[in-house]
Amino acid sequence: VDKDLKQIPGWYLRLPFKSTNFIWEYISEEKAINNLLVQLLKGDSTDCIKGLKGIGEIKASKIVKNLEILSNEQKIIDIINLFRTKYDNLNAIDVFTETFQMIYLKRRPCYNFEIPMFKKWKV
């Protein structure tokens, strides 16, 4: 399964590397959000999206795992605060928003970037 699709909950059929057996994999809403947050932190070199300097897959996964007990809104606030440690306060919001817009897969056709869950997160 393409890593970008893993931010959308649902069932996926995948063929593991060097295998002839397909495997069904379910990605829950919580796991999908966590996958999105990991991509926000580490970026995506394939799509030329910079993440936070010094944060790769392993470190991003650990950070997100430590945030699991928090609400989604609090997770985003904590991640924005990580962006603030790397950028000045005003620039951090711009960089976070731009990264979010590039990473987030839109769910509906002709959907402008007024994501309801993003709007309710107080930044």
N, C-alpha and C positions, 0 to 999 in steps of 0.2 A: 504494500500500500504506500502510495506517495505520502511523504511526511506532512505535506500541506493538507491533505485530506483528513489527517488524523485530528484536526481541530473541529471536525464535524462529527457529532455522535451518530452511531449506527453500526450495522453489521458490515464487515468487509471480508472478502474472500482473497486470501493471499497465497502466493506460492513461495515458500522459503527458499533461500539460496541453496543451490545444489540438491534440490529435493523434487520429487515427482508427486508429492502429496499436497493437495491444497488444504489450507486451514482456515476455518471461520474464526474471525476475531471480532469481538464486540467492544466498541469504544463508548463508554458512558459519557453523559454530559459533563461530569466532573473531570474525567480523564481528558476529554476534548478541550476543556478550558485550560487544564494544566499543560497540555501539548502546545496550545497557543501561547501561554505564558513563557514556556521554555524557548519557543521560537523568538518571542519578543526580546528575551534576554541575550540569546546567543546570536541572533540574526540569521541570515540565510545566504551563505556565500554563493550558492547556485543562482539565486535571484539578485545578487549584488546588494543585499540589505545588510548594513552594518548593525551588529548588536553592540552590547557594552564591551568595551575593550577589556580583555583578560577573562571573559566569561565564555566558556565553550559548553558543549553538550553536558558533560558530567557536572560541572559547577552549576549550570542553570537548572539541571534536574534536582540537585541537592537543595538549591534555594527554593524552588517551587514545592518540593516535598516538605520543607520546613514551614511553608505557608498553608499546607492542606487544611489545618484546623480553622483557618480564617474564612470569613465570608468572601465571595468573589470581589465585592467592592473593596474590602480591606486588602485583598491580594494585590489589586491594581494600585492602590495607594502605596503599598510597600514597594512595588516595582517602580513606580514613579519616583519614590524616594531614592531607590538605587540609581536611577537615571540622574537624579540631582547630585549624587556623589561624584558622578563623572562629568557633569556639565554644570554651568552656572544655572541658577534657579529658573530664569525665564527660558533659556535655551533648552533646558531639560524637558520642559513641557512640549516644546516644538518638536524636539527629536523623538520623544516618546510617541506623540500623536502621529508623526510621519511614519515611524516604524510600525505602529499599530495599523495604520491605513494600508501599508504595503503587505503586512503579514496576514491580516484578517481576510478570510475568504468570505465574500458576500454570499448570502444565502438565497436571495431572490433576484430575478432579472429586473433591470431598470431600478435598482435599489440605490438611492443616493446614500451618502455616508452619514446618515443620521441614525446610528446604531442605538436602539433604545437602551441597552445595558450600558453603553459607553456614556450616554447622556446622563444617566442617573448616578454615575460615579462622580462624586464631587472631587474635583481636582484642585 
